[in-house]
Amino acid sequence: MTDDTLADAGSYKFGQFEKNAEELERLKLQATIALDTEKKAWETAGLQPGMQVLDIACGPGFTACELAKFIGETGRVTGVDINEELIAVAHQAKASEGVENVAFSSGNVYELTLPENSFDFVYARFVFQHLEKPQLALKNILKVLKPGGVLCVLDIDDNWTSFAPESDAFVKFIRNAGAGQKRKGGNRLIGSQLFGLLSDAGFSNVSTRIHPITSEEIGLRYFLGVAVLFRMEFLSKLQKLLALPQLRKIKKAAEAPNAWGSVGVFVSTGTKV
Ligand SMILES: C[S@@+](CC[C@H](N)C(=O)[O-])C[C@H]1O[C@@H](n2cnc3c(N)ncnc32)[C@H](O)[C@@H]1O
């Protein structure tokens, strides 16, 4: 990535993670573990067979391939991401999944070069929490949507992350990781702000739903690994050191027989008039 695109990638810079291979595995797991729930959200948002779909910030393309299967051969998915390394992985995902109706290319949501009025459905999955300029991203997405087309944003909000038994270490870790992400240009409280952002950008019929994903569904190990521990990546070297005792306490608390955790996944939709 160039210096400019690095800056535009906000708080998510794949390639600069300490353990990129692990991060790729996390993205893969995150794309599959609650897929049935996600497909229901697509249906509710109005995704239909035959649609022209843009998966903006598609990352390694796992979800774009699922979208392509969902809309069938008469539809087409375009996956765009700022990170060329991830676009290369997306090409491999397309080949191994054997889906024809998906194409990937590198691109920046702040400088979209796609034709205006060309998509029925734009999907933005776990990217808005990383964007420093969400309003500019929405303005550009609005341009490429057809009139009547739908934007569907799926993201997270730390105010909806919970864990039992009560753990000060957990609360502090989540707070510090959120502050670390904010320093890098991100926003871990984006979920509850989506309604306002989409409304202000000029979308109509804006609606936000929250889908709780619990450790009962995905397992406590996954909950801790994917929803919590990977967030060490947002801390500085010193903060990582300081967080280690917190992590030990969280892992200890998670050994309690009935330990439980959940995250709220926000799905916000809006229509282009
Ligand atoms: C957490 S990953 C999510 C990837 C994928 N949507 C998924 O759900 O697996 C965030 C993605 O946003 C991409 N991204 C960040 N800033 C971007 C920008 N300005 N334009 C396009 N993609 C961007 C990153 O490269 C990364 O692939």
The ligand as an SDF file (V2000), in Angstrom:
LIG
                    3D

 27 29  0  0  0  0  0  0  0  0999 V2000
  -12.0430   -5.9790    9.2260 C   0  0  0  0  0  0  0  0  0  0  0  0
  -11.7150   -6.0150    7.5220 S   0  0  0  0  0  0  0  0  0  0  0  0
  -13.2890   -6.6340    6.9200 C   0  0  0  0  0  0  0  0  0  0  0  0
  -13.1550   -7.3210    5.5790 C   0  0  0  0  0  0  0  0  0  0  0  0
  -14.4430   -7.9540    5.0360 C   0  0  0  0  0  0  0  0  0  0  0  0
  -15.4640   -6.9480    4.7760 N   0  0  0  0  0  0  0  0  0  0  0  0
  -14.9540   -8.9760    6.0050 C   0  0  0  0  0  0  0  0  0  0  0  0
  -15.9960   -8.7460    6.6260 O   0  0  0  0  0  0  0  0  0  0  0  0
  -14.3020  -10.0130    6.1300 O   0  0  0  0  0  0  0  0  0  0  0  0
  -11.7750   -4.3130    7.0360 C   0  0  0  0  0  0  0  0  0  0  0  0
  -11.4470   -4.1220    5.5570 C   0  0  0  0  0  0  0  0  0  0  0  0
  -11.6240   -2.7560    5.1830 O   0  0  0  0  0  0  0  0  0  0  0  0
  -10.6440   -2.4540    4.2050 C   0  0  0  0  0  0  0  0  0  0  0  0
  -10.5490   -0.9930    4.0980 N   0  0  0  0  0  0  0  0  0  0  0  0
  -10.1540   -0.1220    5.0560 C   0  0  0  0  0  0  0  0  0  0  0  0
  -10.2190    1.1370    4.6020 N   0  0  0  0  0  0  0  0  0  0  0  0
  -10.6630    1.0810    3.3180 C   0  0  0  0  0  0  0  0  0  0  0  0
  -10.9140    2.0580    2.3160 C   0  0  0  0  0  0  0  0  0  0  0  0
  -10.6920    3.3660    2.5400 N   0  0  0  0  0  0  0  0  0  0  0  0
  -11.3700    1.6530    1.1200 N   0  0  0  0  0  0  0  0  0  0  0  0
  -11.5570    0.3280    0.8590 C   0  0  0  0  0  0  0  0  0  0  0  0
  -11.3140   -0.6460    1.7620 N   0  0  0  0  0  0  0  0  0  0  0  0
  -10.8800   -0.2870    2.9920 C   0  0  0  0  0  0  0  0  0  0  0  0
   -9.4040   -3.1560    4.7510 C   0  0  0  0  0  0  0  0  0  0  0  0
   -8.3730   -3.3120    3.8130 O   0  0  0  0  0  0  0  0  0  0  0  0
  -10.0170   -4.4810    5.1990 C   0  0  0  0  0  0  0  0  0  0  0  0
  -10.0150   -5.4300    4.1890 O   0  0  0  0  0  0  0  0  0  0  0  0
  1  2  1  0
  2  3  1  0
  2 10  1  0
  3  4  1  0
  4  5  1  0
  5  6  1  0
  5  7  1  0
  7  8  2  0
  7  9  1  0
 10 11  1  0
 11 12  1  0
 11 26  1  0
 12 13  1  0
 13 14  1  0
 13 24  1  0
 14 15  1  0
 14 23  1  0
 15 16  2  0
 16 17  1  0
 17 18  1  0
 17 23  2  0
 18 19  1  0
 18 20  2  0
 20 21  1  0
 21 22  2  0
 22 23  1  0
 24 25  1  0
 24 26  1  0
 26 27  1  0
M  CHG  2   2   1   9  -1
M  END
$$$$
